Amino acid sequence: MSYRLSTQKSHDCPNIASYLLTAENNLEKSLASFLLVCKVGQLSPATIHNYSYMVGRFIAFCSRNGVTKPPQITQLIVCLFIQELQETNSAYI
């Protein structure tokens, strides 16, 4: 899947952003690409901040658990992250 941002409408940005979260072979680069598309798509600064914060926490969790590439993310990893948030009372999801 290839996207040219200059030809996309802002309502297409969530689809592009979702693609970019897994397009890179590095979680930090994926997040940077995702946030760029969110900005281009004119999402609110608060939304972008929240995405950056929560996805950043998820990436840190993945890193602590040996997950460094998007293809390594499984349903179990996501569930363990949510469990950690709940156990530390830091979940607002």
N, C-alpha and C positions, 0 to 999 in steps of 0.2 A: 504494500500500500504506500503510495507516495502522494504527498500533499504539497501544493504550492500555496503558501499563505496569502499571496497577493490576489489569488483568484477565489478565495473562500469568503463566504458571507459570515458575519459574526455568529449567526445561529449554528454554523457548522463547527465552531471552535470546540464545543465539548467533545465532539467525535474526534477531532484532530488531537485534542489534549489527551484523550484516553489512549489513542494510538501512540502518542509520544511517550507516555508513561512506560511503555514496554518496548519502544523502538530501539532505545539505546541499550548497550550491554553493560551499563553501569547505573546503579540506582541514583547516585547524586546527579549525574548528567541527565537522567530521565526526569528528575524533579525540576531541574533548571529549564529544560525544554517545555515541560508541562506548565510551569509558571509563566514563561514567556508567552505561550499561546493564550493563557488566561488573561494576560495583560492586553494582548492584541485583540482578544475577544471582548475587551472592555468590561470584564467582571469588576465588581466593586473592590476597592482596596481592602476592605474588611474580609471579603470572601477570599481574596488572594492570600492575605495574611493567615487566615484560618487554614487554608489548604497547605500553605507552606509549613505552618506549625505542626499540623497533624501528620502530614506525609513525612515531614522531617523526623518526627518522633518514630514513625513506623520504620523509616530507613535506619535510624539508630538502633532500633530493636533488631532489625534484620541483621545489621552488621555485628551486633553482639552475639548473634546466633549463627554466624557463618554464612548468611545469605547475602551475596554481593551482586547478583545479577537478577533482573526481572524474571527470567524463566524458572529460577529457583523458588519463587514465591508460590506456595501452595495454600490450599484452604486451611490446612493445619497451622501454618505460620500466621495467617490472619487471625484465626481463632485464638492462638496463644497470645498474640498482641492484644486482642480485645480483653482476654482474661487478665493480662498484666495491668491494663488500664483500670479494669474493675477492681482488682485487688489493691491498687494504689490509690483508689478513689479519685483518679484523674480522668475518668471517662466522662465525656459529655455527649456521647453518641447514643 
